[in-house]
Each structure stands twice: as structure tokens, then as C-alpha cells.
Amino acid sequence: MNKETTEMDPRFKIAHREAWMGVGIAIVNFLWWFGFAYGLGARPVEEYTYIFGLPDWFFYSCVVGFILMSALVIVVTKFFLTEVSFEEEEEG
């Protein structure tokens, strides 16, 4: 496969767009985790509040973050990703 083929094949444009969506989701996940883990977790231990026996920073960063990111991945997969055939298209 040469450069001319990759520029002409629309599957590469779709793959490139979807890869950037994946990068965006990963960045959102990191920012969510970092914000709650280091934002709420920076307090002294005596000031922690607990949710279901877990410190609030851990609950929001890991438990809620996991649920939120799982839902986000499902929504993106269902509504924004395109099914693309992997079969070589024959020209001629």
C-alpha cells in the first residue's frame, strides 16, 4: 500500500477521525480522574468524606469516572463510529 492509495481510500479518513475520538476520550478520562483524585484528595485525611466506605475523591475519580467513561464509550461507539469493510476493493 503506497501513499497514493492511502490518500484516495476514504477508510483512512474515517479511521483517522475515529482515532482522534479515542484520543479525546482518553484525555477526558485522564482529566476527570486527575481532577477528582488530586483535587479532592489533596485535603488532609481528617477532612475526607466517605461514600459507600470509600473516600469521596476515590469514589468520584475511579467509580463514577469508570461508569461515566463506559457510558461515553458506548455512546460514541453506537452513534459516532462507522462500520468499515476491511476487504480490499478491487478496481477495474
N, CA, C and O atoms as CSV, one atom per row, in Angstrom:
chain,resi,resn,atom,element,x,y,z
A,1,MET,N,N,0.859,-1.170,0.000
A,1,MET,CA,C,0.000,0.000,0.000
A,1,MET,C,C,0.903,1.229,0.000
A,1,MET,O,O,1.792,1.362,0.841
A,2,ASN,N,N,0.669,2.097,-0.927
A,2,ASN,CA,C,1.504,3.281,-1.030
A,2,ASN,C,C,0.746,4.531,-0.580
A,2,ASN,O,O,-0.429,4.465,-0.222
A,3,LYS,N,N,1.433,5.659,-0.606
A,3,LYS,CA,C,0.841,6.911,-0.121
A,3,LYS,C,C,-0.356,7.323,-0.960
A,3,LYS,O,O,-1.332,7.853,-0.428
A,4,GLU,N,N,-0.294,7.088,-2.264
A,4,GLU,CA,C,-1.399,7.449,-3.148
A,4,GLU,C,C,-2.659,6.665,-2.786
A,4,GLU,O,O,-3.760,7.215,-2.813
A,5,THR,N,N,-2.506,5.400,-2.452
A,5,THR,CA,C,-3.645,4.570,-2.078
A,5,THR,C,C,-4.263,5.049,-0.780
A,5,THR,O,O,-5.488,5.097,-0.663
A,6,THR,N,N,-3.438,5.408,0.205
A,6,THR,CA,C,-3.977,5.853,1.496
A,6,THR,C,C,-4.683,7.189,1.380
A,6,THR,O,O,-5.630,7.449,2.122
A,7,GLU,N,N,-4.241,8.047,0.461
A,7,GLU,CA,C,-4.909,9.333,0.285
A,7,GLU,C,C,-6.236,9.190,-0.443
A,7,GLU,O,O,-7.145,9.988,-0.219
A,8,MET,N,N,-6.367,8.191,-1.309
A,8,MET,CA,C,-7.585,8.009,-2.082
A,8,MET,C,C,-8.633,7.189,-1.330
A,8,MET,O,O,-9.828,7.367,-1.563
A,9,ASP,N,N,-8.225,6.327,-0.463
A,9,ASP,CA,C,-9.145,5.428,0.226
A,9,ASP,C,C,-9.863,6.161,1.358
A,9,ASP,O,O,-9.210,6.624,2.293
A,10,PRO,N,N,-11.186,6.278,1.296
A,10,PRO,CA,C,-11.926,7.010,2.333
A,10,PRO,C,C,-11.889,6.333,3.707
A,10,PRO,O,O,-12.194,6.965,4.719
A,11,ARG,N,N,-11.522,5.063,3.743
A,11,ARG,CA,C,-11.442,4.366,5.031
A,11,ARG,C,C,-10.374,4.973,5.927
A,11,ARG,O,O,-10.513,4.963,7.150
A,12,PHE,N,N,-9.314,5.500,5.336
A,12,PHE,CA,C,-8.250,6.102,6.132
A,12,PHE,C,C,-8.709,7.403,6.776
A,12,PHE,O,O,-8.307,7.718,7.896
A,13,LYS,N,N,-9.541,8.152,6.080
A,13,LYS,CA,C,-10.091,9.379,6.650
A,13,LYS,C,C,-10.991,9.047,7.833
A,13,LYS,O,O,-10.936,9.715,8.865
A,14,ILE,N,N,-11.809,8.027,7.688
A,14,ILE,CA,C,-12.695,7.581,8.770
A,14,ILE,C,C,-11.872,7.088,9.957
A,14,ILE,O,O,-12.151,7.442,11.102
A,15,ALA,N,N,-10.861,6.272,9.681
A,15,ALA,CA,C,-10.013,5.732,10.755
A,15,ALA,C,C,-9.282,6.843,11.495
A,15,ALA,O,O,-9.140,6.798,12.716
A,16,HIS,N,N,-8.822,7.838,10.749
A,16,HIS,CA,C,-8.109,8.967,11.358
A,16,HIS,C,C,-9.047,9.750,12.288
A,16,HIS,O,O,-8.668,10.092,13.408
A,17,ARG,N,N,-10.261,10.029,11.827
A,17,ARG,CA,C,-11.236,10.758,12.642
A,17,ARG,C,C,-11.588,9.965,13.907
A,17,ARG,O,O,-11.663,10.530,14.997
A,18,GLU,N,N,-11.800,8.666,13.756
A,18,GLU,CA,C,-12.165,7.837,14.901
A,18,GLU,C,C,-11.008,7.659,15.878
A,18,GLU,O,O,-11.229,7.533,17.082
A,19,ALA,N,N,-9.788,7.647,15.375
A,19,ALA,CA,C,-8.628,7.581,16.270
A,19,ALA,C,C,-8.558,8.837,17.132
A,19,ALA,O,O,-8.264,8.752,18.324
A,20,TRP,N,N,-8.826,10.009,16.539
A,20,TRP,CA,C,-8.833,11.250,17.313
A,20,TRP,C,C,-9.955,11.255,18.351
A,20,TRP,O,O,-9.797,11.828,19.429
A,21,MET,N,N,-11.078,10.624,18.036
A,21,MET,CA,C,-12.145,10.494,19.040
A,21,MET,C,C,-11.649,9.676,20.230
A,21,MET,O,O,-11.915,10.019,21.381
A,22,GLY,N,N,-10.935,8.604,19.948
A,22,GLY,CA,C,-10.375,7.778,21.021
A,22,GLY,C,C,-9.378,8.538,21.873
A,22,GLY,O,O,-9.364,8.400,23.097
A,23,VAL,N,N,-8.551,9.332,21.235
A,23,VAL,CA,C,-7.589,10.163,21.973
A,23,VAL,C,C,-8.337,11.170,22.846
A,23,VAL,O,O,-7.962,11.401,23.995
A,24,GLY,N,N,-9.385,11.761,22.301
A,24,GLY,CA,C,-10.189,12.720,23.064
A,24,GLY,C,C,-10.819,12.086,24.295
A,24,GLY,O,O,-10.811,12.676,25.375
A,25,ILE,N,N,-11.365,10.885,24.133
A,25,ILE,CA,C,-11.963,10.179,25.273
A,25,ILE,C,C,-10.895,9.877,26.329
A,25,ILE,O,O,-11.149,10.026,27.524
A,26,ALA,N,N,-9.715,9.458,25.902
A,26,ALA,CA,C,-8.624,9.165,26.850
A,26,ALA,C,C,-8.217,10.420,27.613
A,26,ALA,O,O,-7.953,10.353,28.814
A,27,ILE,N,N,-8.164,11.562,26.932
A,27,ILE,CA,C,-7.804,12.821,27.599
A,27,ILE,C,C,-8.881,13.227,28.594
A,27,ILE,O,O,-8.570,13.651,29.707
A,28,VAL,N,N,-10.152,13.102,28.200
A,28,VAL,CA,C,-11.257,13.419,29.118
A,28,VAL,C,C,-11.186,12.505,30.340
A,28,VAL,O,O,-11.378,12.963,31.466
A,29,ASN,N,N,-10.914,11.224,30.127
A,29,ASN,CA,C,-10.806,10.280,31.240
A,29,ASN,C,C,-9.683,10.685,32.191
A,29,ASN,O,O,-9.868,10.679,33.408
A,30,PHE,N,N,-8.524,11.036,31.645
A,30,PHE,CA,C,-7.404,11.433,32.489
A,30,PHE,C,C,-7.728,12.709,33.268
A,30,PHE,O,O,-7.459,12.791,34.466
A,31,LEU,N,N,-8.305,13.702,32.587
A,31,LEU,CA,C,-8.636,14.959,33.267
A,31,LEU,C,C,-9.666,14.737,34.377
A,31,LEU,O,O,-9.553,15.328,35.452
A,32,TRP,N,N,-10.663,13.895,34.127
A,32,TRP,CA,C,-11.657,13.572,35.147
A,32,TRP,C,C,-10.972,12.927,36.348
A,32,TRP,O,O,-11.165,13.356,37.486
A,33,TRP,N,N,-10.173,11.897,36.089
A,33,TRP,CA,C,-9.507,11.178,37.173
A,33,TRP,C,C,-8.564,12.109,37.938
A,33,TRP,O,O,-8.602,12.161,39.168
A,34,PHE,N,N,-7.720,12.842,37.213
A,34,PHE,CA,C,-6.743,13.717,37.845
A,34,PHE,C,C,-7.433,14.810,38.657
A,34,PHE,O,O,-7.017,15.105,39.777
A,35,GLY,N,N,-8.478,15.406,38.105
A,35,GLY,CA,C,-9.183,16.486,38.793
A,35,GLY,C,C,-9.757,16.053,40.125
A,35,GLY,O,O,-9.595,16.743,41.131
A,36,PHE,N,N,-10.428,14.915,40.133
A,36,PHE,CA,C,-11.013,14.453,41.389
A,36,PHE,C,C,-9.979,13.833,42.323
A,36,PHE,O,O,-10.017,14.066,43.531
A,37,ALA,N,N,-9.058,13.047,41.775
A,37,ALA,CA,C,-8.074,12.378,42.631
A,37,ALA,C,C,-7.156,13.380,43.325
A,37,ALA,O,O,-6.903,13.260,44.524
A,38,TYR,N,N,-6.662,14.352,42.592
A,38,TYR,CA,C,-5.744,15.308,43.194
A,38,TYR,C,C,-6.439,16.567,43.683
A,38,TYR,O,O,-5.898,17.285,44.524
A,39,GLY,N,N,-7.633,16.844,43.168
A,39,GLY,CA,C,-8.385,17.999,43.650
A,39,GLY,C,C,-8.976,17.738,45.024
A,39,GLY,O,O,-8.713,18.467,45.980
A,40,LEU,N,N,-9.785,16.679,45.107
A,40,LEU,CA,C,-10.391,16.340,46.405
A,40,LEU,C,C,-9.417,15.593,47.307
A,40,LEU,O,O,-9.525,15.672,48.531
A,41,GLY,N,N,-8.469,14.871,46.719
A,41,GLY,CA,C,-7.540,14.073,47.516
A,41,GLY,C,C,-6.414,14.864,48.143
A,41,GLY,O,O,-5.630,14.316,48.917
A,42,ALA,N,N,-6.319,16.142,47.822
A,42,ALA,CA,C,-5.229,16.959,48.349
A,42,ALA,C,C,-5.496,17.444,49.772
A,42,ALA,O,O,-4.616,18.023,50.409
A,43,ARG,N,N,-6.689,17.213,50.261
A,43,ARG,CA,C,-7.027,17.646,51.629
A,43,ARG,C,C,-6.397,16.708,52.659
A,43,ARG,O,O,-6.006,15.587,52.337
A,44,PRO,N,N,-6.307,17.177,53.882
A,44,PRO,CA,C,-5.865,16.269,54.954
A,44,PRO,C,C,-6.864,15.121,55.121
A,44,PRO,O,O,-8.059,15.288,54.877
A,45,VAL,N,N,-6.372,13.979,55.530
A,45,VAL,CA,C,-7.215,12.791,55.669
A,45,VAL,C,C,-8.373,13.032,56.636
A,45,VAL,O,O,-9.453,12.469,56.458
A,46,GLU,N,N,-8.165,13.842,57.628
A,46,GLU,CA,C,-9.214,14.107,58.609
A,46,GLU,C,C,-10.423,14.814,57.981
A,46,GLU,O,O,-11.524,14.744,58.527
A,47,GLU,N,N,-10.236,15.481,56.863
A,47,GLU,CA,C,-11.318,16.223,56.221
A,47,GLU,C,C,-12.037,15.428,55.132
A,47,GLU,O,O,-12.964,15.943,54.508
A,48,TYR,N,N,-11.630,14.196,54.898
A,48,TYR,CA,C,-12.279,13.383,53.868
A,48,TYR,C,C,-13.715,13.088,54.265
A,48,TYR,O,O,-14.031,12.918,55.442
A,49,THR,N,N,-14.573,13.032,53.260
A,49,THR,CA,C,-15.910,12.486,53.453
A,49,THR,C,C,-15.940,11.156,52.715
A,49,THR,O,O,-15.164,10.933,51.785
A,50,TYR,N,N,-16.837,10.278,53.134
A,50,TYR,CA,C,-16.851,8.925,52.596
A,50,TYR,C,C,-18.187,8.614,51.937
A,50,TYR,O,O,-19.246,9.000,52.431
A,51,ILE,N,N,-18.117,7.912,50.818
A,51,ILE,CA,C,-19.299,7.459,50.084
A,51,ILE,C,C,-19.159,5.952,49.926
A,51,ILE,O,O,-18.196,5.476,49.324
A,52,PHE,N,N,-20.109,5.204,50.461
A,52,PHE,CA,C,-20.063,3.739,50.442
A,52,PHE,C,C,-18.747,3.218,51.016
A,52,PHE,O,O,-18.221,2.208,50.547
A,53,GLY,N,N,-18.225,3.891,52.011
A,53,GLY,CA,C,-16.994,3.478,52.668
A,53,GLY,C,C,-15.723,3.865,51.935
A,53,GLY,O,O,-14.629,3.521,52.383
A,54,LEU,N,N,-15.838,4.563,50.835
A,54,LEU,CA,C,-14.672,4.991,50.058
A,54,LEU,C,C,-14.479,6.490,50.223
A,54,LEU,O,O,-15.463,7.221,50.330
A,55,PRO,N,N,-13.254,6.962,50.247
A,55,PRO,CA,C,-13.048,8.415,50.273
A,55,PRO,C,C,-13.716,9.046,49.048
A,55,PRO,O,O,-13.724,8.459,47.966
A,56,ASP,N,N,-14.276,10.244,49.228
A,56,ASP,CA,C,-15.022,10.865,48.129
A,56,ASP,C,C,-14.170,11.069,46.885
A,56,ASP,O,O,-14.670,10.919,45.770
A,57,TRP,N,N,-12.897,11.406,47.051
A,57,TRP,CA,C,-12.044,11.610,45.881
A,57,TRP,C,C,-11.888,10.324,45.085
A,57,TRP,O,O,-11.879,10.352,43.854
A,58,PHE,N,N,-11.766,9.198,45.778
A,58,PHE,CA,C,-11.631,7.913,45.095
A,58,PHE,C,C,-12.942,7.520,44.440
A,58,PHE,O,O,-12.952,7.046,43.304
A,59,PHE,N,N,-14.054,7.714,45.149
A,59,PHE,CA,C,-15.361,7.365,44.606
A,59,PHE,C,C,-15.629,8.126,43.309
A,59,PHE,O,O,-16.029,7.529,42.309
A,60,TYR,N,N,-15.410,9.441,43.321
A,60,TYR,CA,C,-15.680,10.240,42.124
A,60,TYR,C,C,-14.668,9.990,41.004
A,60,TYR,O,O,-15.044,9.929,39.834
A,61,SER,N,N,-13.399,9.847,41.353
A,61,SER,CA,C,-12.387,9.682,40.296
A,61,SER,C,C,-12.420,8.285,39.692
A,61,SER,O,O,-12.293,8.143,38.476
A,62,CYS,N,N,-12.586,7.260,40.501
A,62,CYS,CA,C,-12.485,5.889,39.991
A,62,CYS,C,C,-13.836,5.230,39.720
A,62,CYS,O,O,-14.027,4.650,38.651
A,63,VAL,N,N,-14.768,5.304,40.655
A,63,VAL,CA,C,-16.047,4.616,40.489
A,63,VAL,C,C,-16.944,5.375,39.512
A,63,VAL,O,O,-17.374,4.820,38.502
A,64,VAL,N,N,-17.224,6.642,39.813
A,64,VAL,CA,C,-18.080,7.441,38.924
A,64,VAL,C,C,-17.374,7.650,37.584
A,64,VAL,O,O,-18.018,7.607,36.535
A,65,GLY,N,N,-16.069,7.874,37.606
A,65,GLY,CA,C,-15.309,8.047,36.371
A,65,GLY,C,C,-15.409,6.831,35.468
A,65,GLY,O,O,-15.572,6.971,34.256
A,66,PHE,N,N,-15.312,5.637,36.044
A,66,PHE,CA,C,-15.434,4.409,35.268
A,66,PHE,C,C,-16.817,4.295,34.635
A,66,PHE,O,O,-16.939,3.973,33.453
A,67,ILE,N,N,-17.847,4.557,35.417
A,67,ILE,CA,C,-19.218,4.474,34.902
A,67,ILE,C,C,-19.439,5.513,33.802
A,67,ILE,O,O,-20.004,5.199,32.755
A,68,LEU,N,N,-18.996,6.741,34.039
A,68,LEU,CA,C,-19.155,7.807,33.059
A,68,LEU,C,C,-18.391,7.509,31.770
A,68,LEU,O,O,-18.938,7.682,30.681
A,69,MET,N,N,-17.159,7.073,31.873
A,69,MET,CA,C,-16.367,6.786,30.678
A,69,MET,C,C,-16.907,5.566,29.928
A,69,MET,O,O,-16.860,5.528,28.698
A,70,SER,N,N,-17.414,4.579,30.652
A,70,SER,CA,C,-18.027,3.427,29.984
A,70,SER,C,C,-19.244,3.873,29.182
A,70,SER,O,O,-19.424,3.455,28.039
A,71,ALA,N,N,-20.079,4.720,29.779
A,71,ALA,CA,C,-21.248,5.238,29.072
A,71,ALA,C,C,-20.828,6.080,27.876
A,71,ALA,O,O,-21.443,5.991,26.813
A,72,LEU,N,N,-19.794,6.892,28.033
A,72,LEU,CA,C,-19.308,7.724,26.931
A,72,LEU,C,C,-18.799,6.869,25.777
A,72,LEU,O,O,-19.078,7.173,24.617
A,73,VAL,N,N,-18.067,5.818,26.073
A,73,VAL,CA,C,-17.564,4.921,25.027
A,73,VAL,C,C,-18.724,4.232,24.311
A,73,VAL,O,O,-18.694,4.083,23.090
A,74,ILE,N,N,-19.733,3.816,25.051
A,74,ILE,CA,C,-20.901,3.181,24.433
A,74,ILE,C,C,-21.612,4.155,23.502
A,74,ILE,O,O,-21.971,3.790,22.382
A,75,VAL,N,N,-21.818,5.389,23.952
A,75,VAL,CA,C,-22.495,6.395,23.123
A,75,VAL,C,C,-21.684,6.695,21.870
A,75,VAL,O,O,-22.237,6.744,20.772
A,76,VAL,N,N,-20.386,6.894,22.023
A,76,VAL,CA,C,-19.543,7.192,20.865
A,76,VAL,C,C,-19.535,6.013,19.895
A,76,VAL,O,O,-19.623,6.206,18.682
A,77,THR,N,N,-19.432,4.812,20.415
A,77,THR,CA,C,-19.424,3.627,19.556
A,77,THR,C,C,-20.736,3.475,18.804
A,77,THR,O,O,-20.745,3.160,17.614
A,78,LYS,N,N,-21.833,3.697,19.495
A,78,LYS,CA,C,-23.152,3.499,18.885
A,78,LYS,C,C,-23.502,4.584,17.872
A,78,LYS,O,O,-24.091,4.280,16.835
A,79,PHE,N,N,-23.157,5.837,18.145
A,79,PHE,CA,C,-23.642,6.946,17.323
A,79,PHE,C,C,-22.597,7.630,16.442
A,79,PHE,O,O,-22.968,8.313,15.487
A,80,PHE,N,N,-21.312,7.468,16.728
A,80,PHE,CA,C,-20.309,8.235,16.002
A,80,PHE,C,C,-19.328,7.399,15.188
A,80,PHE,O,O,-18.734,7.911,14.239
A,81,LEU,N,N,-19.144,6.142,15.528
A,81,LEU,CA,C,-18.208,5.317,14.780
A,81,LEU,C,C,-18.906,4.684,13.582
A,81,LEU,O,O,-20.095,4.371,13.630
A,82,THR,N,N,-18.148,4.503,12.517
A,82,THR,CA,C,-18.682,3.981,11.268
A,82,THR,C,C,-18.147,2.582,11.031
A,82,THR,O,O,-16.962,2.319,11.234
A,83,GLU,N,N,-19.025,1.685,10.600
A,83,GLU,CA,C,-18.573,0.345,10.254
A,83,GLU,C,C,-17.902,0.407,8.887
A,83,GLU,O,O,-18.472,0.914,7.921
A,84,VAL,N,N,-16.695,-0.112,8.825
A,84,VAL,CA,C,-15.904,-0.053,7.604
A,84,VAL,C,C,-15.488,-1.465,7.231
A,84,VAL,O,O,-15.063,-2.246,8.083
A,85,SER,N,N,-15.614,-1.782,5.957
A,85,SER,CA,C,-15.196,-3.088,5.472
A,85,SER,C,C,-13.673,-3.149,5.414
A,85,SER,O,O,-13.022,-2.184,5.012
A,86,PHE,N,N,-13.119,-4.269,5.811
A,86,PHE,CA,C,-11.670,-4.463,5.744
A,86,PHE,C,C,-11.247,-5.140,4.440
A,86,PHE,O,O,-10.055,-5.303,4.180
A,87,GLU,N,N,-12.205,-5.524,3.641
A,87,GLU,CA,C,-11.912,-6.191,2.373
A,87,GLU,C,C,-11.312,-5.204,1.390
A,87,GLU,O,O,-11.733,-4.050,1.321
A,88,GLU,N,N,-10.337,-5.658,0.637
A,88,GLU,CA,C,-9.732,-4.830,-0.410
A,88,GLU,C,C,-10.752,-4.637,-1.521
A,88,GLU,O,O,-11.376,-5.592,-1.983
A,89,GLU,N,N,-10.909,-3.407,-1.934
A,89,GLU,CA,C,-11.817,-3.123,-3.036
A,89,GLU,C,C,-11.056,-3.301,-4.347
A,89,GLU,O,O,-9.984,-2.731,-4.545
A,90,GLU,N,N,-11.632,-4.100,-5.227
A,90,GLU,CA,C,-10.962,-4.319,-6.493
A,90,GLU,C,C,-11.329,-3.234,-7.470
A,90,GLU,O,O,-12.503,-2.909,-7.645
A,91,GLU,N,N,-10.316,-2.673,-8.109
A,91,GLU,CA,C,-10.552,-1.630,-9.103
A,91,GLU,C,C,-10.489,-2.274,-10.490
A,91,GLU,O,O,-9.678,-3.168,-10.729
A,92,GLY,N,N,-11.334,-1.822,-11.382
A,92,GLY,CA,C,-11.198,-2.340,-12.718
A,92,GLY,C,C,-12.470,-2.751,-13.254
A,92,GLY,O,O,-12.538,-3.219,-14.390
